[in-house]
């Protein structure tokens, strides 16, 4: 399996070990566009996700460049909510079960594209997945005590 792509920001931070050309700083788009309103009306669950995306993903998600994908996944969340109501009323309905499963796969895929899984945040260079050892945990506790 090939190595995952490394973001240009991380390459700059570590000194560009591959020595491949990086985009000029003047060509880099500033992601921070602040909180924007949804492009189309959303239901309560979709609106909650919209606000959460700006709350937790504000370091890497841009309302300016990611708004269409954000809108799509929020609409999928609303669709999931409507399907769950149908599923509660008719739990034996195979079509409803399959529809819920399918929309949940779409949601998971789109959230990954937006960097809302540990693997994708690591790939974006936003976070590093690291499990602390018992010794590190004990040292952290003793420092805070």
C-alpha positions in Angstrom: 0.0 0.0 0.0 1.5 3.4 -1.0 2.2 6.1 1.6 -0.7 8.5 2.1 -0.3 12.0 0.7 1.4 14.5 3.0 -0.1 18.0 3.2 2.1 20.9 1.9 1.8 22.6 5.3 3.4 19.5 7.0 6.1 19.3 4.4 7.0 23.0 5.0 7.0 22.4 8.8 9.4 19.4 8.6 11.6 21.0 5.9 10.3 19.3 2.8 12.3 16.0 3.1 11.3 14.8 -0.4 12.6 18.1 -2.0 9.7 18.2 -4.4 8.5 21.7 -5.4 5.9 23.2 -3.1 3.3 25.8 -4.1 4.4 29.3 -3.5 2.9 30.9 -0.3 1.1 33.5 -2.6 -0.7 30.6 -4.4 -2.0 29.1 -1.1 -5.7 29.7 -0.3 -6.5 30.9 3.2 -9.1 28.5 4.5 -10.6 30.7 7.2 -13.8 32.2 5.9 -15.6 32.2 9.3 -19.0 30.7 10.0 -21.3 31.0 7.0 -25.0 30.2 6.7 -26.2 27.0 4.9 -26.7 27.3 1.2 -30.2 25.9 1.4 -32.6 25.4 4.4 -31.7 22.5 6.7 -33.6 20.5 9.3 -32.7 20.6 13.0 -30.2 17.6 12.7 -28.6 19.0 9.6 -28.3 22.4 11.1 -26.7 20.9 14.2 -24.1 19.2 12.1 -23.5 22.4 10.1 -22.7 24.2 13.3 -20.6 21.3 14.6 -18.5 21.3 11.5 -17.6 25.0 12.0 -17.1 24.3 15.7 -14.8 21.3 15.7 -13.5 21.5 12.1 -12.7 25.2 12.1 -8.9 24.5 11.8 -9.2 22.7 8.4 -12.7 23.1 7.0 -13.4 26.2 5.0 -16.9 27.6 4.4 -15.5 29.2 1.2 -14.2 26.0 -0.4 -16.1 23.2 1.3 -19.6 24.6 1.5 -21.1 22.3 -1.2 -19.8 19.2 0.5 -20.9 20.4 3.9 -24.4 21.2 2.6 -24.6 17.7 1.0 -23.7 15.8 4.2 -26.0 18.0 6.3 -28.9 17.2 3.9 -27.9 13.5 4.2 -28.1 13.8 8.0 -31.7 15.2 7.6 -32.6 12.4 5.2 -31.3 9.9 7.7 -33.5 11.4 10.4 -36.6 11.1 8.2 -35.7 7.5 7.3 -35.3 6.6 11.0 -38.8 7.8 11.7 -40.1 5.6 8.9 -38.0 2.7 10.2 -39.4 3.1 13.7 -43.0 2.8 12.3 -42.2 -0.1 10.1 -39.1 -1.9 11.5 -39.7 -5.0 9.3 -39.5 -3.0 6.0 -36.4 -4.1 4.2 -36.3 -1.1 1.9 -36.3 1.3 4.9 -33.5 -0.7 6.5 -31.4 -0.7 3.3 -32.0 3.0 2.8 -30.8 3.9 6.3 -27.7 1.8 5.8 -27.0 3.4 2.4 -27.4 6.9 3.6 -25.2 6.2 6.7 -22.4 5.0 4.3 -22.7 8.2 2.3 -22.5 10.3 5.5 -19.5 8.4 6.8 -17.7 8.9 3.5 -18.5 12.6 3.3 -17.5 13.2 6.9 -14.2 11.5 6.1 -13.7 13.8 3.1 -14.2 16.7 5.4 -11.6 15.3 7.8 -13.8 14.1 10.6 -12.2 10.7 11.1 -8.9 10.2 13.0 -7.2 8.8 9.8 -8.3 11.7 7.7 -7.3 14.3 10.2 -3.8 12.7 10.4 -3.6 12.7 6.6 -4.5 16.4 6.5 -1.8 17.0 9.1 -4.2 18.4 11.6 -3.9 15.7 14.2 -1.7 12.8 15.0 -3.2 9.6 16.3 -1.0 8.5 19.2 -1.8 6.3 22.1 -0.1 7.4 25.3 1.8 4.8 27.2 1.1 4.0 30.9 4.3 5.8 31.8 3.3 8.9 29.9 -0.2 8.8 31.5 1.4 8.6 35.0 3.8 11.4 34.3 0.9 13.6 33.1 -1.1 12.9 36.2 1.8 13.7 38.5 2.4 17.0 36.7 -1.2 18.1 37.1 -1.4 17.1 40.7 
